Amino acid sequence: MTTNAILVLNSGSSSLKFGVYTAADSRALPPALVGAALAAPGVTSKHESGAQAATHDCKLHPVYRGEIEGIGGGEGKIWLKDVAGKTIEEESRAFAQQSDAAKAVAEKLAKLKLPKLDAIGQIGRAHV
């Protein structure tokens, strides 16, 4: 089995929450699982596929989570924590718009040794 990961973004009007989750098998990453992915740490998703309504259990395990606060409001903040809740990164700076926040997330995650990302999903408003 291969470790695969999914990056989930939850965009609000002045914040951007994000999380990286792993699944033990790439077949376990259904396309519609992102709705629950920023919920509780051990996320389970059930997905119906096509006319057959086949159900796949998908247990996701959190690896990293973070948030950017204060987008568009002057001084903002980005933080990133590991699965144990230990702060990996925390920085105060301005984020003029959502695209600045998305770039900051990419910069922070690029510094980490992440599993290969098999999917990126977005929930919430489409600001990014």
C-alpha positions as CSV (number, residue, x, y, z in Angstrom):
1,M,0.0,0.0,0.0
2,T,1.1,3.5,-0.7
3,T,0.6,6.5,1.5
4,N,-1.3,9.2,-0.3
5,A,-2.4,12.7,0.8
6,I,-5.1,15.2,0.2
7,L,-4.9,18.9,0.9
8,V,-8.2,20.5,1.9
9,L,-8.8,24.2,1.9
10,N,-11.7,25.9,3.6
11,S,-12.0,29.5,2.5
12,G,-14.0,32.1,4.3
13,S,-14.2,35.8,3.8
14,S,-11.3,36.7,6.0
15,S,-9.7,33.3,6.8
16,L,-8.3,30.3,5.1
17,K,-8.2,27.0,7.0
18,F,-6.2,24.1,5.6
19,G,-5.3,20.5,6.4
20,V,-3.3,17.7,5.0
21,Y,-4.7,14.2,5.5
22,T,-3.3,10.8,4.5
23,A,-5.1,7.6,3.5
24,A,-3.3,4.2,3.4
25,D,-4.4,3.4,-0.2
26,S,-4.9,5.6,-3.2
27,R,-8.2,3.8,-4.0
28,A,-9.5,5.1,-0.6
29,L,-9.5,8.7,-1.8
30,P,-12.9,9.2,-3.4
31,P,-13.5,12.5,-5.2
32,A,-16.3,13.7,-2.9
33,L,-14.7,13.3,0.5
34,V,-13.7,16.9,1.0
35,G,-16.9,18.0,2.6
36,A,-16.0,16.3,5.9
37,A,-12.2,16.6,5.8
38,L,-11.7,19.6,8.1
39,A,-13.9,18.1,10.7
40,A,-12.7,15.9,13.6
41,P,-9.1,14.4,13.4
42,G,-10.1,10.8,12.3
43,V,-12.3,11.7,9.3
44,T,-14.3,8.9,7.8
45,S,-16.1,9.5,4.5
46,K,-18.5,7.4,2.5
47,H,-18.8,8.1,-1.2
48,E,-21.4,7.0,-3.7
49,S,-20.0,6.4,-7.2
50,G,-22.2,6.5,-10.3
51,A,-25.4,4.6,-10.8
52,Q,-24.2,1.6,-8.8
53,A,-24.0,3.6,-5.6
54,A,-20.9,1.7,-4.5
55,T,-19.8,2.7,-1.0
56,H,-16.1,3.0,-0.2
57,D,-15.0,3.6,3.4
58,C,-12.2,6.1,3.6
59,K,-10.4,6.7,6.9
60,L,-8.3,9.8,6.7
61,H,-5.6,10.6,9.2
62,P,-4.6,14.2,9.9
63,V,-0.9,15.1,9.3
64,Y,-0.9,19.0,9.4
65,R,-3.5,21.7,9.9
66,G,-3.4,25.4,9.9
67,E,-5.1,28.7,9.4
68,I,-4.6,32.1,8.0
69,E,-6.5,34.8,9.9
70,G,-7.1,38.5,9.1
71,I,-7.1,38.3,5.3
72,G,-7.8,41.8,3.9
73,G,-7.7,43.4,7.3
74,G,-4.2,44.7,7.7
75,E,-2.1,42.5,10.0
76,G,-2.9,38.8,9.7
77,K,-1.4,35.6,11.0
78,I,-0.6,32.2,9.6
79,W,0.0,29.1,11.8
80,L,0.7,25.5,11.1
81,K,0.5,22.6,13.6
82,D,1.4,18.9,13.3
83,V,-0.9,16.0,14.3
84,A,0.1,16.3,17.9
85,G,-0.9,19.9,18.0
86,K,2.7,21.2,18.1
87,T,3.2,24.5,16.4
88,I,5.5,24.1,13.4
89,E,5.1,27.7,12.0
90,E,3.6,30.9,13.2
91,E,4.0,34.2,11.5
92,S,2.3,37.6,11.6
93,R,2.1,39.5,8.3
94,A,-0.4,41.1,6.0
95,F,-2.6,39.1,3.6
96,A,-4.3,41.6,1.2
97,Q,-6.5,39.0,-0.5
98,Q,-7.2,35.2,-0.6
99,S,-4.6,34.6,-3.4
100,D,-1.9,35.9,-1.0
101,A,-3.1,33.5,1.6
102,A,-3.1,30.6,-0.8
103,K,0.5,31.4,-1.8
104,A,1.5,31.5,1.9
105,V,0.0,28.1,2.5
106,A,1.9,26.7,-0.5
107,E,5.1,28.3,0.8
108,K,4.7,26.8,4.3
109,L,3.8,23.3,3.1
110,A,6.6,23.3,0.5
111,K,9.1,23.4,3.4
112,L,7.7,20.1,4.9
113,K,8.3,16.5,3.9
114,L,4.7,15.8,2.7
115,P,3.5,12.6,1.2
116,K,2.6,12.9,-2.5
117,L,-0.6,15.0,-2.9
118,D,-3.2,13.0,-4.8
119,A,-5.9,15.5,-4.4
120,I,-6.6,19.1,-3.5
121,G,-10.2,20.0,-2.4
122,Q,-11.9,23.2,-1.5
123,I,-14.9,23.7,0.7
124,G,-16.7,26.9,1.7
125,R,-16.7,30.0,-0.5
126,A,-14.7,30.0,-3.7
127,H,-12.4,32.9,-2.8
128,V,-9.1,31.3,-3.7
